[in-house]
Amino acid sequence: MAKTKSGGSSRLGRNSRPKYLGVKITDNQTVGAGMVIVRQRGTKFIPGKNVTRAGDDTLFAQRPGVVKFSTKKIKRFDGSRRLASVVTVVEKEE
């Protein structure tokens, strides 16, 4: 009698669904209110003006406008510094 089931059953076949993280809207592109700009885990990108961070660290626009990316040095609690990208939405001039 066989100890294991014969052929066809894999014990390693439990892949999770992809999370589709990353930058969704790049620099100088227009966004509407509520549109997702960056999907991320953690805060590699931090929210600037007219951008809000959701509970899962997703950044989305509060107002319509043009997306701008810049960098900023952030001081950590232990005194070290890290470089982070700041995402802002600038309202369009018409």
ChimeraX commands (.cxc) that place a marker at each C-alpha (Angstrom):
marker #1 position 0.00,0.00,0.00 radius 0.5
marker #1 position 1.34,3.44,-0.95 radius 0.5
marker #1 position 2.31,5.84,1.78 radius 0.5
marker #1 position 1.56,8.92,-0.36 radius 0.5
marker #1 position -1.00,9.59,-3.04 radius 0.5
marker #1 position 0.26,8.80,-6.51 radius 0.5
marker #1 position 1.03,11.63,-8.95 radius 0.5
marker #1 position -0.75,14.90,-9.55 radius 0.5
marker #1 position -0.93,16.38,-6.07 radius 0.5
marker #1 position 1.61,19.08,-5.28 radius 0.5
marker #1 position 2.26,20.15,-1.72 radius 0.5
marker #1 position 3.89,23.41,-2.83 radius 0.5
marker #1 position 1.19,24.79,-5.11 radius 0.5
marker #1 position -0.14,27.54,-2.88 radius 0.5
marker #1 position 0.91,30.78,-4.57 radius 0.5
marker #1 position -0.75,33.98,-3.40 radius 0.5
marker #1 position -2.33,36.44,-5.80 radius 0.5
marker #1 position -0.06,39.26,-7.04 radius 0.5
marker #1 position -0.62,42.56,-5.24 radius 0.5
marker #1 position 0.08,44.91,-8.20 radius 0.5
marker #1 position 2.12,47.38,-6.15 radius 0.5
marker #1 position 4.04,50.35,-7.54 radius 0.5
marker #1 position 3.65,53.81,-9.03 radius 0.5
marker #1 position 0.40,54.09,-10.97 radius 0.5
marker #1 position 0.67,57.73,-12.11 radius 0.5
marker #1 position 4.05,59.27,-12.97 radius 0.5
marker #1 position 5.44,62.82,-12.78 radius 0.5
marker #1 position 3.56,65.58,-14.67 radius 0.5
marker #1 position 0.48,63.43,-15.29 radius 0.5
marker #1 position -2.97,64.75,-14.39 radius 0.5
marker #1 position -5.11,63.11,-11.71 radius 0.5
marker #1 position -8.65,63.42,-10.49 radius 0.5
marker #1 position -9.76,63.51,-6.88 radius 0.5
marker #1 position -9.51,60.08,-5.27 radius 0.5
marker #1 position -7.28,58.52,-7.92 radius 0.5
marker #1 position -4.56,56.15,-6.70 radius 0.5
marker #1 position -1.03,57.46,-7.30 radius 0.5
marker #1 position 1.15,54.84,-5.55 radius 0.5
marker #1 position 0.35,51.41,-4.10 radius 0.5
marker #1 position 3.03,50.42,-1.58 radius 0.5
marker #1 position 3.89,48.50,1.56 radius 0.5
marker #1 position 5.55,50.81,4.06 radius 0.5
marker #1 position 6.30,54.45,3.29 radius 0.5
marker #1 position 8.91,54.58,0.54 radius 0.5
marker #1 position 6.80,57.42,-0.90 radius 0.5
marker #1 position 5.38,59.93,1.59 radius 0.5
marker #1 position 2.34,62.17,1.03 radius 0.5
marker #1 position 2.82,65.86,0.34 radius 0.5
marker #1 position 0.29,68.59,-0.42 radius 0.5
marker #1 position -3.14,67.38,-1.61 radius 0.5
marker #1 position -2.13,63.70,-1.17 radius 0.5
marker #1 position -3.42,61.35,1.55 radius 0.5
marker #1 position -2.10,58.03,2.83 radius 0.5
marker #1 position -4.62,55.21,3.25 radius 0.5
marker #1 position -4.52,52.46,5.89 radius 0.5
marker #1 position -2.53,50.13,3.62 radius 0.5
marker #1 position -0.03,52.96,2.82 radius 0.5
marker #1 position -1.60,53.65,-0.59 radius 0.5
marker #1 position -1.23,57.29,-1.69 radius 0.5
marker #1 position -4.15,58.94,-3.45 radius 0.5
marker #1 position -5.03,62.43,-4.63 radius 0.5
marker #1 position -7.37,64.62,-2.59 radius 0.5
marker #1 position -7.89,67.18,-5.36 radius 0.5
marker #1 position -7.54,67.16,-9.14 radius 0.5
marker #1 position -4.26,68.46,-10.53 radius 0.5
marker #1 position -0.79,67.49,-11.73 radius 0.5
marker #1 position 1.42,64.98,-9.87 radius 0.5
marker #1 position 4.92,66.08,-8.80 radius 0.5
marker #1 position 7.65,63.88,-7.26 radius 0.5
marker #1 position 10.52,65.24,-5.15 radius 0.5
marker #1 position 12.96,63.84,-2.59 radius 0.5
marker #1 position 13.36,64.67,1.08 radius 0.5
marker #1 position 15.72,63.55,3.84 radius 0.5
marker #1 position 13.76,62.16,6.78 radius 0.5
marker #1 position 15.25,61.85,10.26 radius 0.5
marker #1 position 14.52,58.56,12.00 radius 0.5
marker #1 position 14.01,58.10,15.74 radius 0.5
marker #1 position 17.53,56.71,16.20 radius 0.5
marker #1 position 19.05,59.85,14.63 radius 0.5
marker #1 position 19.89,58.32,11.25 radius 0.5
marker #1 position 18.50,59.73,8.04 radius 0.5
marker #1 position 16.86,58.19,5.01 radius 0.5
marker #1 position 15.89,59.48,1.59 radius 0.5
marker #1 position 12.19,59.34,0.75 radius 0.5
marker #1 position 10.19,60.50,-2.26 radius 0.5
marker #1 position 7.46,63.07,-1.61 radius 0.5
marker #1 position 4.36,62.97,-3.81 radius 0.5
marker #1 position 2.37,66.21,-4.20 radius 0.5
marker #1 position -0.55,67.25,-6.37 radius 0.5
marker #1 position -0.36,70.78,-7.76 radius 0.5
marker #1 position -3.61,72.28,-8.95 radius 0.5
marker #1 position -3.65,73.15,-12.65 radius 0.5
marker #1 position -3.74,76.77,-13.78 radius 0.5
marker #1 position -6.30,77.34,-16.50 radius 0.5
marker link #1:1,2 radius 0.2
marker link #1:2,3 radius 0.2
marker link #1:3,4 radius 0.2
marker link #1:4,5 radius 0.2
marker link #1:5,6 radius 0.2
marker link #1:6,7 radius 0.2
marker link #1:7,8 radius 0.2
marker link #1:8,9 radius 0.2
marker link #1:9,10 radius 0.2
marker link #1:10,11 radius 0.2
marker link #1:11,12 radius 0.2
marker link #1:12,13 radius 0.2
marker link #1:13,14 radius 0.2
marker link #1:14,15 radius 0.2
marker link #1:15,16 radius 0.2
marker link #1:16,17 radius 0.2
marker link #1:17,18 radius 0.2
marker link #1:18,19 radius 0.2
marker link #1:19,20 radius 0.2
marker link #1:20,21 radius 0.2
marker link #1:21,22 radius 0.2
marker link #1:22,23 radius 0.2
marker link #1:23,24 radius 0.2
marker link #1:24,25 radius 0.2
marker link #1:25,26 radius 0.2
marker link #1:26,27 radius 0.2
marker link #1:27,28 radius 0.2
marker link #1:28,29 radius 0.2
marker link #1:29,30 radius 0.2
marker link #1:30,31 radius 0.2
marker link #1:31,32 radius 0.2
marker link #1:32,33 radius 0.2
marker link #1:33,34 radius 0.2
marker link #1:34,35 radius 0.2
marker link #1:35,36 radius 0.2
marker link #1:36,37 radius 0.2
marker link #1:37,38 radius 0.2
marker link #1:38,39 radius 0.2
marker link #1:39,40 radius 0.2
marker link #1:40,41 radius 0.2
marker link #1:41,42 radius 0.2
marker link #1:42,43 radius 0.2
marker link #1:43,44 radius 0.2
marker link #1:44,45 radius 0.2
marker link #1:45,46 radius 0.2
marker link #1:46,47 radius 0.2
marker link #1:47,48 radius 0.2
marker link #1:48,49 radius 0.2
marker link #1:49,50 radius 0.2
marker link #1:50,51 radius 0.2
marker link #1:51,52 radius 0.2
marker link #1:52,53 radius 0.2
marker link #1:53,54 radius 0.2
marker link #1:54,55 radius 0.2
marker link #1:55,56 radius 0.2
marker link #1:56,57 radius 0.2
marker link #1:57,58 radius 0.2
marker link #1:58,59 radius 0.2
marker link #1:59,60 radius 0.2
marker link #1:60,61 radius 0.2
marker link #1:61,62 radius 0.2
marker link #1:62,63 radius 0.2
marker link #1:63,64 radius 0.2
marker link #1:64,65 radius 0.2
marker link #1:65,66 radius 0.2
marker link #1:66,67 radius 0.2
marker link #1:67,68 radius 0.2
marker link #1:68,69 radius 0.2
marker link #1:69,70 radius 0.2
marker link #1:70,71 radius 0.2
marker link #1:71,72 radius 0.2
marker link #1:72,73 radius 0.2
marker link #1:73,74 radius 0.2
marker link #1:74,75 radius 0.2
marker link #1:75,76 radius 0.2
marker link #1:76,77 radius 0.2
marker link #1:77,78 radius 0.2
marker link #1:78,79 radius 0.2
marker link #1:79,80 radius 0.2
marker link #1:80,81 radius 0.2
marker link #1:81,82 radius 0.2
marker link #1:82,83 radius 0.2
marker link #1:83,84 radius 0.2
marker link #1:84,85 radius 0.2
marker link #1:85,86 radius 0.2
marker link #1:86,87 radius 0.2
marker link #1:87,88 radius 0.2
marker link #1:88,89 radius 0.2
marker link #1:89,90 radius 0.2
marker link #1:90,91 radius 0.2
marker link #1:91,92 radius 0.2
marker link #1:92,93 radius 0.2
marker link #1:93,94 radius 0.2
view
